[in-house]
Amino acid sequence: MQTIFVMIKCDLGKTYGVADALVETEQVSEVHSISGQYDLMAKCYLEDGQDIGHFVCERLQRLQGIKDTFTLITFKTFT
């Protein structure tokens, strides 16, 4: 499994609706409200070999109320 974090900037007044839509997305395991330039951060688990760009562009960025995204790709998980 590949883990990515996607920070999401929402249209004004749409953050809670976007968060609800993200939670319903199968690959999204957690959604956090954050401070700073972005409104939300989603932790996503993708199958090995799944195209990250396609997932972000076709699944996440198409959700209504999303204005911008910033994707962080992880290399290793330390526990």
PDB file with one MODEL, atoms N, CA, C and O in Angstrom:
MODEL        1
ATOM      1  N   MET A   1       0.853  -1.192   0.000  1.00  0.00           N
ATOM      2  CA  MET A   1       0.000   0.000   0.000  1.00  0.00           C
ATOM      3  C   MET A   1       0.886   1.239   0.000  1.00  0.00           C
ATOM      4  O   MET A   1       1.938   1.269   0.640  1.00  0.00           O
ATOM      5  N   GLN A   2       0.453   2.235  -0.712  1.00  0.00           N
ATOM      6  CA  GLN A   2       1.133   3.530  -0.781  1.00  0.00           C
ATOM      7  C   GLN A   2       0.305   4.532   0.017  1.00  0.00           C
ATOM      8  O   GLN A   2      -0.903   4.648  -0.190  1.00  0.00           O
ATOM      9  N   THR A   3       0.949   5.253   0.924  1.00  0.00           N
ATOM     10  CA  THR A   3       0.267   6.267   1.716  1.00  0.00           C
ATOM     11  C   THR A   3       0.593   7.636   1.162  1.00  0.00           C
ATOM     12  O   THR A   3       1.758   7.955   0.921  1.00  0.00           O
ATOM     13  N   ILE A   4      -0.446   8.456   0.956  1.00  0.00           N
ATOM     14  CA  ILE A   4      -0.249   9.850   0.565  1.00  0.00           C
ATOM     15  C   ILE A   4      -1.090  10.732   1.482  1.00  0.00           C
ATOM     16  O   ILE A   4      -2.104  10.299   2.030  1.00  0.00           O
ATOM     17  N   PHE A   5      -0.652  11.964   1.635  1.00  0.00           N
ATOM     18  CA  PHE A   5      -1.422  12.971   2.339  1.00  0.00           C
ATOM     19  C   PHE A   5      -1.767  14.050   1.325  1.00  0.00           C
ATOM     20  O   PHE A   5      -0.905  14.498   0.568  1.00  0.00           O
ATOM     21  N   VAL A   6      -3.028  14.468   1.308  1.00  0.00           N
ATOM     22  CA  VAL A   6      -3.454  15.512   0.388  1.00  0.00           C
ATOM     23  C   VAL A   6      -4.016  16.660   1.210  1.00  0.00           C
ATOM     24  O   VAL A   6      -5.001  16.503   1.931  1.00  0.00           O
ATOM     25  N   MET A   7      -3.374  17.819   1.090  1.00  0.00           N
ATOM     26  CA  MET A   7      -3.885  19.020   1.731  1.00  0.00           C
ATOM     27  C   MET A   7      -4.835  19.684   0.750  1.00  0.00           C
ATOM     28  O   MET A   7      -4.558  19.752  -0.448  1.00  0.00           O
ATOM     29  N   ILE A   8      -5.954  20.172   1.262  1.00  0.00           N
ATOM     30  CA  ILE A   8      -7.046  20.635   0.417  1.00  0.00           C
ATOM     31  C   ILE A   8      -7.474  22.032   0.832  1.00  0.00           C
ATOM     32  O   ILE A   8      -7.727  22.302   2.006  1.00  0.00           O
ATOM     33  N   LYS A   9      -7.548  22.916  -0.164  1.00  0.00           N
ATOM     34  CA  LYS A   9      -8.089  24.259   0.027  1.00  0.00           C
ATOM     35  C   LYS A   9      -9.517  24.231  -0.507  1.00  0.00           C
ATOM     36  O   LYS A   9      -9.755  23.823  -1.644  1.00  0.00           O
ATOM     37  N   CYS A  10     -10.453  24.661   0.309  1.00  0.00           N
ATOM     38  CA  CYS A  10     -11.870  24.599  -0.056  1.00  0.00           C
ATOM     39  C   CYS A  10     -12.404  25.974  -0.435  1.00  0.00           C
ATOM     40  O   CYS A  10     -11.868  27.005  -0.029  1.00  0.00           O
ATOM     41  N   ASP A  11     -13.480  25.961  -1.227  1.00  0.00           N
ATOM     42  CA  ASP A  11     -14.205  27.196  -1.478  1.00  0.00           C
ATOM     43  C   ASP A  11     -14.768  27.690  -0.150  1.00  0.00           C
ATOM     44  O   ASP A  11     -15.066  26.889   0.735  1.00  0.00           O
ATOM     45  N   LEU A  12     -14.913  28.995  -0.010  1.00  0.00           N
ATOM     46  CA  LEU A  12     -15.425  29.557   1.239  1.00  0.00           C
ATOM     47  C   LEU A  12     -16.769  28.932   1.607  1.00  0.00           C
ATOM     48  O   LEU A  12     -17.673  28.834   0.777  1.00  0.00           O
ATOM     49  N   GLY A  13     -16.881  28.520   2.840  1.00  0.00           N
ATOM     50  CA  GLY A  13     -18.116  27.955   3.357  1.00  0.00           C
ATOM     51  C   GLY A  13     -18.373  26.506   2.969  1.00  0.00           C
ATOM     52  O   GLY A  13     -19.445  25.980   3.270  1.00  0.00           O
ATOM     53  N   LYS A  14     -17.435  25.850   2.317  1.00  0.00           N
ATOM     54  CA  LYS A  14     -17.647  24.482   1.823  1.00  0.00           C
ATOM     55  C   LYS A  14     -16.837  23.420   2.554  1.00  0.00           C
ATOM     56  O   LYS A  14     -16.914  22.244   2.198  1.00  0.00           O
ATOM     57  N   THR A  15     -16.067  23.799   3.560  1.00  0.00           N
ATOM     58  CA  THR A  15     -15.139  22.869   4.192  1.00  0.00           C
ATOM     59  C   THR A  15     -15.834  21.642   4.774  1.00  0.00           C
ATOM     60  O   THR A  15     -15.360  20.524   4.574  1.00  0.00           O
ATOM     61  N   TYR A  16     -16.927  21.818   5.477  1.00  0.00           N
ATOM     62  CA  TYR A  16     -17.594  20.677   6.105  1.00  0.00           C
ATOM     63  C   TYR A  16     -18.211  19.757   5.064  1.00  0.00           C
ATOM     64  O   TYR A  16     -18.197  18.539   5.239  1.00  0.00           O
ATOM     65  N   GLY A  17     -18.747  20.307   3.996  1.00  0.00           N
ATOM     66  CA  GLY A  17     -19.289  19.485   2.916  1.00  0.00           C
ATOM     67  C   GLY A  17     -18.205  18.695   2.209  1.00  0.00           C
ATOM     68  O   GLY A  17     -18.405  17.529   1.868  1.00  0.00           O
ATOM     69  N   VAL A  18     -17.050  19.327   1.986  1.00  0.00           N
ATOM     70  CA  VAL A  18     -15.919  18.632   1.369  1.00  0.00           C
ATOM     71  C   VAL A  18     -15.428  17.518   2.293  1.00  0.00           C
ATOM     72  O   VAL A  18     -15.152  16.412   1.830  1.00  0.00           O
ATOM     73  N   ALA A  19     -15.317  17.795   3.578  1.00  0.00           N
ATOM     74  CA  ALA A  19     -14.873  16.783   4.538  1.00  0.00           C
ATOM     75  C   ALA A  19     -15.811  15.577   4.518  1.00  0.00           C
ATOM     76  O   ALA A  19     -15.349  14.436   4.542  1.00  0.00           O
ATOM     77  N   ASP A  20     -17.106  15.816   4.476  1.00  0.00           N
ATOM     78  CA  ASP A  20     -18.076  14.719   4.421  1.00  0.00           C
ATOM     79  C   ASP A  20     -17.897  13.887   3.155  1.00  0.00           C
ATOM     80  O   ASP A  20     -17.976  12.660   3.207  1.00  0.00           O
ATOM     81  N   ALA A  21     -17.657  14.544   2.016  1.00  0.00           N
ATOM     82  CA  ALA A  21     -17.461  13.826   0.749  1.00  0.00           C
ATOM     83  C   ALA A  21     -16.158  13.028   0.770  1.00  0.00           C
ATOM     84  O   ALA A  21     -16.103  11.917   0.241  1.00  0.00           O
ATOM     85  N   LEU A  22     -15.127  13.580   1.369  1.00  0.00           N
ATOM     86  CA  LEU A  22     -13.850  12.876   1.450  1.00  0.00           C
ATOM     87  C   LEU A  22     -13.971  11.609   2.283  1.00  0.00           C
ATOM     88  O   LEU A  22     -13.436  10.566   1.909  1.00  0.00           O
ATOM     89  N   VAL A  23     -14.670  11.693   3.408  1.00  0.00           N
ATOM     90  CA  VAL A  23     -14.844  10.547   4.300  1.00  0.00           C
ATOM     91  C   VAL A  23     -15.532   9.392   3.555  1.00  0.00           C
ATOM     92  O   VAL A  23     -15.281   8.225   3.856  1.00  0.00           O
ATOM     93  N   GLU A  24     -16.380   9.710   2.603  1.00  0.00           N
ATOM     94  CA  GLU A  24     -17.095   8.687   1.830  1.00  0.00           C
ATOM     95  C   GLU A  24     -16.239   8.070   0.723  1.00  0.00           C
ATOM     96  O   GLU A  24     -16.652   7.086   0.108  1.00  0.00           O
ATOM     97  N   THR A  25     -15.053   8.629   0.458  1.00  0.00           N
ATOM     98  CA  THR A  25     -14.163   8.114  -0.574  1.00  0.00           C
ATOM     99  C   THR A  25     -13.395   6.915  -0.023  1.00  0.00           C
ATOM    100  O   THR A  25     -12.755   7.012   1.024  1.00  0.00           O
ATOM    101  N   GLU A  26     -13.459   5.800  -0.719  1.00  0.00           N
ATOM    102  CA  GLU A  26     -12.931   4.524  -0.214  1.00  0.00           C
ATOM    103  C   GLU A  26     -11.474   4.593   0.221  1.00  0.00           C
ATOM    104  O   GLU A  26     -11.128   4.041   1.266  1.00  0.00           O
ATOM    105  N   GLN A  27     -10.614   5.246  -0.538  1.00  0.00           N
ATOM    106  CA  GLN A  27      -9.181   5.253  -0.247  1.00  0.00           C
ATOM    107  C   GLN A  27      -8.802   6.238   0.858  1.00  0.00           C
ATOM    108  O   GLN A  27      -7.661   6.219   1.320  1.00  0.00           O
ATOM    109  N   VAL A  28      -9.705   7.079   1.287  1.00  0.00           N
ATOM    110  CA  VAL A  28      -9.427   8.080   2.319  1.00  0.00           C
ATOM    111  C   VAL A  28      -9.684   7.453   3.689  1.00  0.00           C
ATOM    112  O   VAL A  28     -10.794   7.005   3.977  1.00  0.00           O
ATOM    113  N   SER A  29      -8.642   7.424   4.535  1.00  0.00           N
ATOM    114  CA  SER A  29      -8.800   6.814   5.854  1.00  0.00           C
ATOM    115  C   SER A  29      -9.060   7.834   6.955  1.00  0.00           C
ATOM    116  O   SER A  29      -9.733   7.529   7.940  1.00  0.00           O
ATOM    117  N   GLU A  30      -8.529   9.049   6.794  1.00  0.00           N
ATOM    118  CA  GLU A  30      -8.703  10.091   7.810  1.00  0.00           C
ATOM    119  C   GLU A  30      -8.810  11.447   7.119  1.00  0.00           C
ATOM    120  O   GLU A  30      -8.200  11.678   6.076  1.00  0.00           O
ATOM    121  N   VAL A  31      -9.595  12.335   7.720  1.00  0.00           N
ATOM    122  CA  VAL A  31      -9.679  13.720   7.260  1.00  0.00           C
ATOM    123  C   VAL A  31      -9.542  14.608   8.487  1.00  0.00           C
ATOM    124  O   VAL A  31     -10.264  14.444   9.471  1.00  0.00           O
ATOM    125  N   HIS A  32      -8.601  15.555   8.416  1.00  0.00           N
ATOM    126  CA  HIS A  32      -8.335  16.459   9.531  1.00  0.00           C
ATOM    127  C   HIS A  32      -8.549  17.905   9.097  1.00  0.00           C
ATOM    128  O   HIS A  32      -8.183  18.287   7.986  1.00  0.00           O
ATOM    129  N   SER A  33      -9.135  18.694   9.966  1.00  0.00           N
ATOM    130  CA  SER A  33      -9.192  20.136   9.781  1.00  0.00           C
ATOM    131  C   SER A  33      -7.840  20.688  10.224  1.00  0.00           C
ATOM    132  O   SER A  33      -7.350  20.336  11.297  1.00  0.00           O
ATOM    133  N   ILE A  34      -7.235  21.549   9.410  1.00  0.00           N
ATOM    134  CA  ILE A  34      -5.898  22.062   9.726  1.00  0.00           C
ATOM    135  C   ILE A  34      -5.863  23.579   9.602  1.00  0.00           C
ATOM    136  O   ILE A  34      -6.751  24.187   9.003  1.00  0.00           O
ATOM    137  N   SER A  35      -4.837  24.174  10.168  1.00  0.00           N
ATOM    138  CA  SER A  35      -4.643  25.616  10.054  1.00  0.00           C
ATOM    139  C   SER A  35      -3.619  25.899   8.959  1.00  0.00           C
ATOM    140  O   SER A  35      -2.911  25.000   8.506  1.00  0.00           O
ATOM    141  N   GLY A  36      -3.552  27.144   8.549  1.00  0.00           N
ATOM    142  CA  GLY A  36      -2.575  27.524   7.538  1.00  0.00           C
ATOM    143  C   GLY A  36      -3.220  27.781   6.193  1.00  0.00           C
ATOM    144  O   GLY A  36      -4.378  28.194   6.117  1.00  0.00           O
ATOM    145  N   GLN A  37      -2.468  27.536   5.133  1.00  0.00           N
ATOM    146  CA  GLN A  37      -2.935  27.830   3.780  1.00  0.00           C
ATOM    147  C   GLN A  37      -4.018  26.873   3.295  1.00  0.00           C
ATOM    148  O   GLN A  37      -4.769  27.209   2.380  1.00  0.00           O
ATOM    149  N   TYR A  38      -4.108  25.700   3.889  1.00  0.00           N
ATOM    150  CA  TYR A  38      -5.089  24.699   3.479  1.00  0.00           C
ATOM    151  C   TYR A  38      -6.078  24.464   4.604  1.00  0.00           C
ATOM    152  O   TYR A  38      -5.781  24.728   5.769  1.00  0.00           O
ATOM    153  N   ASP A  39      -7.249  23.969   4.251  1.00  0.00           N
ATOM    154  CA  ASP A  39      -8.334  23.778   5.210  1.00  0.00           C
ATOM    155  C   ASP A  39      -8.407  22.362   5.773  1.00  0.00           C
ATOM    156  O   ASP A  39      -8.740  22.165   6.942  1.00  0.00           O
ATOM    157  N   LEU A  40      -8.093  21.380   4.932  1.00  0.00           N
ATOM    158  CA  LEU A  40      -8.212  19.981   5.314  1.00  0.00           C
ATOM    159  C   LEU A  40      -6.963  19.209   4.902  1.00  0.00           C
ATOM    160  O   LEU A  40      -6.240  19.608   3.989  1.00  0.00           O
ATOM    161  N   MET A  41      -6.724  18.096   5.595  1.00  0.00           N
ATOM    162  CA  MET A  41      -5.674  17.176   5.181  1.00  0.00           C
ATOM    163  C   MET A  41      -6.270  15.768   5.222  1.00  0.00           C
ATOM    164  O   MET A  41      -6.818  15.338   6.237  1.00  0.00           O
ATOM    165  N   ALA A  42      -6.148  15.060   4.090  1.00  0.00           N
ATOM    166  CA  ALA A  42      -6.679  13.711   3.989  1.00  0.00           C
ATOM    167  C   ALA A  42      -5.533  12.720   3.914  1.00  0.00           C
ATOM    168  O   ALA A  42      -4.578  12.914   3.162  1.00  0.00           O
ATOM    169  N   LYS A  43      -5.635  11.656   4.699  1.00  0.00           N
ATOM    170  CA  LYS A  43      -4.676  10.555   4.634  1.00  0.00           C
ATOM    171  C   LYS A  43      -5.311   9.481   3.755  1.00  0.00           C
ATOM    172  O   LYS A  43      -6.422   9.021   4.017  1.00  0.00           O
ATOM    173  N   CYS A  44      -4.586   9.093   2.711  1.00  0.00           N
ATOM    174  CA  CYS A  44      -5.131   8.166   1.724  1.00  0.00           C
ATOM    175  C   CYS A  44      -4.212   6.963   1.570  1.00  0.00           C
ATOM    176  O   CYS A  44      -2.988   7.089   1.596  1.00  0.00           O
ATOM    177  N   TYR A  45      -4.820   5.801   1.410  1.00  0.00           N
ATOM    178  CA  TYR A  45      -4.083   4.570   1.137  1.00  0.00           C
ATOM    179  C   TYR A  45      -4.444   4.098  -0.262  1.00  0.00           C
ATOM    180  O   TYR A  45      -5.608   3.825  -0.556  1.00  0.00           O
ATOM    181  N   LEU A  46      -3.435   4.004  -1.124  1.00  0.00           N
ATOM    182  CA  LEU A  46      -3.642   3.550  -2.491  1.00  0.00           C
ATOM    183  C   LEU A  46      -2.966   2.200  -2.686  1.00  0.00           C
ATOM    184  O   LEU A  46      -1.959   1.903  -2.045  1.00  0.00           O
ATOM    185  N   GLU A  47      -3.517   1.396  -3.561  1.00  0.00           N
ATOM    186  CA  GLU A  47      -2.906   0.112  -3.886  1.00  0.00           C
ATOM    187  C   GLU A  47      -1.549   0.354  -4.536  1.00  0.00           C
ATOM    188  O   GLU A  47      -1.364   1.345  -5.242  1.00  0.00           O
ATOM    189  N   ASP A  48      -0.597  -0.553  -4.299  1.00  0.00           N
ATOM    190  CA  ASP A  48       0.700  -0.457  -4.962  1.00  0.00           C
ATOM    191  C   ASP A  48       0.485  -0.405  -6.468  1.00  0.00           C
ATOM    192  O   ASP A  48      -0.268  -1.206  -7.023  1.00  0.00           O
ATOM    193  N   GLY A  49       1.134   0.519  -7.110  1.00  0.00           N
ATOM    194  CA  GLY A  49       1.019   0.669  -8.553  1.00  0.00           C
ATOM    195  C   GLY A  49      -0.129   1.552  -9.003  1.00  0.00           C
ATOM    196  O   GLY A  49      -0.204   1.902 -10.181  1.00  0.00           O
ATOM    197  N   GLN A  50      -1.029   1.925  -8.094  1.00  0.00           N
ATOM    198  CA  GLN A  50      -2.123   2.814  -8.482  1.00  0.00           C
ATOM    199  C   GLN A  50      -1.552   4.184  -8.807  1.00  0.00           C
ATOM    200  O   GLN A  50      -0.686   4.680  -8.086  1.00  0.00           O
ATOM    201  N   ASP A  51      -2.019   4.792  -9.866  1.00  0.00           N
ATOM    202  CA  ASP A  51      -1.530   6.099 -10.315  1.00  0.00           C
ATOM    203  C   ASP A  51      -2.009   7.190  -9.356  1.00  0.00           C
ATOM    204  O   ASP A  51      -3.204   7.478  -9.285  1.00  0.00           O
ATOM    205  N   ILE A  52      -1.077   7.793  -8.623  1.00  0.00           N
ATOM    206  CA  ILE A  52      -1.409   8.815  -7.628  1.00  0.00           C
ATOM    207  C   ILE A  52      -2.019  10.043  -8.292  1.00  0.00           C
ATOM    208  O   ILE A  52      -3.021  10.581  -7.820  1.00  0.00           O
ATOM    209  N   GLY A  53      -1.410  10.480  -9.385  1.00  0.00           N
ATOM    210  CA  GLY A  53      -1.925  11.657 -10.080  1.00  0.00           C
ATOM    211  C   GLY A  53      -3.344  11.453 -10.563  1.00  0.00           C
ATOM    212  O   GLY A  53      -4.172  12.357 -10.454  1.00  0.00           O
ATOM    213  N   HIS A  54      -3.635  10.287 -11.092  1.00  0.00           N
ATOM    214  CA  HIS A  54      -4.992   9.990 -11.560  1.00  0.00           C
ATOM    215  C   HIS A  54      -5.972  10.001 -10.400  1.00  0.00           C
ATOM    216  O   HIS A  54      -7.067  10.551 -10.518  1.00  0.00           O
ATOM    217  N   PHE A  55      -5.587   9.397  -9.276  1.00  0.00           N
ATOM    218  CA  PHE A  55      -6.457   9.388  -8.099  1.00  0.00           C
ATOM    219  C   PHE A  55      -6.769  10.807  -7.629  1.00  0.00           C
ATOM    220  O   PHE A  55      -7.928  11.151  -7.399  1.00  0.00           O
ATOM    221  N   VAL A  56      -5.726  11.629  -7.489  1.00  0.00           N
ATOM    222  CA  VAL A  56      -5.929  12.998  -6.994  1.00  0.00           C
ATOM    223  C   VAL A  56      -6.771  13.809  -7.979  1.00  0.00           C
ATOM    224  O   VAL A  56      -7.726  14.477  -7.581  1.00  0.00           O
ATOM    225  N   CYS A  57      -6.418  13.750  -9.253  1.00  0.00           N
ATOM    226  CA  CYS A  57      -7.117  14.568 -10.263  1.00  0.00           C
ATOM    227  C   CYS A  57      -8.536  14.085 -10.549  1.00  0.00           C
ATOM    228  O   CYS A  57      -9.456  14.893 -10.674  1.00  0.00           O
ATOM    229  N   GLU A  58      -8.712  12.776 -10.652  1.00  0.00           N
ATOM    230  CA  GLU A  58     -10.006  12.245 -11.059  1.00  0.00           C
ATOM    231  C   GLU A  58     -10.962  11.968  -9.899  1.00  0.00           C
ATOM    232  O   GLU A  58     -12.178  12.048 -10.074  1.00  0.00           O
ATOM    233  N   ARG A  59     -10.436  11.646  -8.727  1.00  0.00           N
ATOM    234  CA  ARG A  59     -11.309  11.325  -7.602  1.00  0.00           C
ATOM    235  C   ARG A  59     -11.470  12.489  -6.632  1.00  0.00           C
ATOM    236  O   ARG A  59     -12.586  12.818  -6.231  1.00  0.00           O
ATOM    237  N   LEU A  60     -10.343  13.121  -6.250  1.00  0.00           N
ATOM    238  CA  LEU A  60     -10.430  14.149  -5.218  1.00  0.00           C
ATOM    239  C   LEU A  60     -10.731  15.535  -5.776  1.00  0.00           C
ATOM    240  O   LEU A  60     -11.657  16.200  -5.312  1.00  0.00           O
ATOM    241  N   GLN A  61      -9.968  15.973  -6.757  1.00  0.00           N
ATOM    242  CA  GLN A  61     -10.140  17.340  -7.256  1.00  0.00           C
ATOM    243  C   GLN A  61     -11.502  17.576  -7.902  1.00  0.00           C
ATOM    244  O   GLN A  61     -11.909  18.724  -8.078  1.00  0.00           O
ATOM    245  N   ARG A  62     -12.199  16.521  -8.251  1.00  0.00           N
ATOM    246  CA  ARG A  62     -13.521  16.662  -8.864  1.00  0.00           C
ATOM    247  C   ARG A  62     -14.641  16.805  -7.832  1.00  0.00           C
ATOM    248  O   ARG A  62     -15.788  17.069  -8.194  1.00  0.00           O
ATOM    249  N   LEU A  63     -14.314  16.632  -6.550  1.00  0.00           N
ATOM    250  CA  LEU A  63     -15.333  16.810  -5.527  1.00  0.00           C
ATOM    251  C   LEU A  63     -15.727  18.281  -5.455  1.00  0.00           C
ATOM    252  O   LEU A  63     -14.877  19.172  -5.465  1.00  0.00           O
ATOM    253  N   GLN A  64     -17.014  18.508  -5.384  1.00  0.00           N
ATOM    254  CA  GLN A  64     -17.523  19.879  -5.351  1.00  0.00           C
ATOM    255  C   GLN A  64     -17.038  20.613  -4.108  1.00  0.00           C
ATOM    256  O   GLN A  64     -17.116  20.082  -3.000  1.00  0.00           O
ATOM    257  N   GLY A  65     -16.540  21.827  -4.288  1.00  0.00           N
ATOM    258  CA  GLY A  65     -16.083  22.656  -3.182  1.00  0.00           C
ATOM    259  C   GLY A  65     -14.580  22.661  -2.991  1.00  0.00           C
ATOM    260  O   GLY A  65     -14.068  23.416  -2.164  1.00  0.00           O
ATOM    261  N   ILE A  66     -13.848  21.819  -3.751  1.00  0.00           N
ATOM    262  CA  ILE A  66     -12.392  21.810  -3.646  1.00  0.00           C
ATOM    263  C   ILE A  66     -11.819  22.840  -4.613  1.00  0.00           C
ATOM    264  O   ILE A  66     -12.111  22.837  -5.809  1.00  0.00           O
ATOM    265  N   LYS A  67     -11.001  23.713  -4.057  1.00  0.00           N
ATOM    266  CA  LYS A  67     -10.398  24.799  -4.843  1.00  0.00           C
ATOM    267  C   LYS A  67      -8.979  24.461  -5.283  1.00  0.00           C
ATOM    268  O   LYS A  67      -8.582  24.812  -6.394  1.00  0.00           O
ATOM    269  N   ASP A  68      -8.198  23.778  -4.420  1.00  0.00           N
ATOM    270  CA  ASP A  68      -6.793  23.496  -4.708  1.00  0.00           C
ATOM    271  C   ASP A  68      -6.342  22.330  -3.836  1.00  0.00           C
ATOM    272  O   ASP A  68      -6.898  22.094  -2.764  1.00  0.00           O
ATOM    273  N   THR A  69      -5.323  21.601  -4.308  1.00  0.00           N
ATOM    274  CA  THR A  69      -4.758  20.509  -3.512  1.00  0.00           C
ATOM    275  C   THR A  69      -3.233  20.578  -3.550  1.00  0.00           C
ATOM    276  O   THR A  69      -2.634  21.169  -4.450  1.00  0.00           O
ATOM    277  N   PHE A  70      -2.631  19.955  -2.543  1.00  0.00           N
ATOM    278  CA  PHE A  70      -1.176  19.808  -2.459  1.00  0.00           C
ATOM    279  C   PHE A  70      -0.926  18.404  -1.940  1.00  0.00           C
ATOM    280  O   PHE A  70      -1.361  18.065  -0.839  1.00  0.00           O
ATOM    281  N   THR A  71      -0.234  17.584  -2.715  1.00  0.00           N
ATOM    282  CA  THR A  71      -0.062  16.176  -2.389  1.00  0.00           C
ATOM    283  C   THR A  71       1.338  15.896  -1.863  1.00  0.00           C
ATOM    284  O   THR A  71       2.334  16.335  -2.438  1.00  0.00           O
ATOM    285  N   LEU A  72       1.398  15.154  -0.753  1.00  0.00           N
ATOM    286  CA  LEU A  72       2.657  14.696  -0.172  1.00  0.00           C
ATOM    287  C   LEU A  72       2.715  13.185  -0.322  1.00  0.00           C
ATOM    288  O   LEU A  72       1.811  12.476   0.120  1.00  0.00           O
ATOM    289  N   ILE A  73       3.778  12.694  -0.945  1.00  0.00           N
ATOM    290  CA  ILE A  73       3.970  11.269  -1.135  1.00  0.00           C
ATOM    291  C   ILE A  73       4.918  10.773  -0.050  1.00  0.00           C
ATOM    292  O   ILE A  73       5.962  11.380   0.192  1.00  0.00           O
ATOM    293  N   THR A  74       4.562   9.688   0.595  1.00  0.00           N
ATOM    294  CA  THR A  74       5.399   9.158   1.671  1.00  0.00           C
ATOM    295  C   THR A  74       6.331   8.073   1.138  1.00  0.00           C
ATOM    296  O   THR A  74       6.046   7.430   0.127  1.00  0.00           O
ATOM    297  N   PHE A  75       7.439   7.884   1.833  1.00  0.00           N
ATOM    298  CA  PHE A  75       8.417   6.862   1.468  1.00  0.00           C
ATOM    299  C   PHE A  75       8.367   5.676   2.431  1.00  0.00           C
ATOM    300  O   PHE A  75       8.376   4.522   2.003  1.00  0.00           O
ATOM    301  N   LYS A  76       8.316   5.965   3.727  1.00  0.00           N
ATOM    302  CA  LYS A  76       8.376   4.909   4.736  1.00  0.00           C
ATOM    303  C   LYS A  76       7.582   5.360   5.958  1.00  0.00           C
ATOM    304  O   LYS A  76       7.560   6.541   6.307  1.00  0.00           O
ATOM    305  N   THR A  77       6.940   4.402   6.589  1.00  0.00           N
ATOM    306  CA  THR A  77       6.216   4.672   7.820  1.00  0.00           C
ATOM    307  C   THR A  77       7.032   4.161   8.994  1.00  0.00           C
ATOM    308  O   THR A  77       7.455   3.005   9.004  1.00  0.00           O
ATOM    309  N   PHE A  78       7.253   5.008   9.975  1.00  0.00           N
ATOM    310  CA  PHE A  78       7.948   4.631  11.196  1.00  0.00           C
ATOM    311  C   PHE A  78       6.924   4.510  12.310  1.00  0.00           C
ATOM    312  O   PHE A  78       6.085   5.394  12.486  1.00  0.00           O
ATOM    313  N   THR A  79       6.988   3.421  13.063  1.00  0.00           N
ATOM    314  CA  THR A  79       6.009   3.253  14.144  1.00  0.00           C
ATOM    315  C   THR A  79       6.687   3.174  15.481  1.00  0.00           C
ATOM    316  O   THR A  79       6.018   3.033  16.505  1.00  0.00           O
TER     317      THR A  79
ENDMDL
END
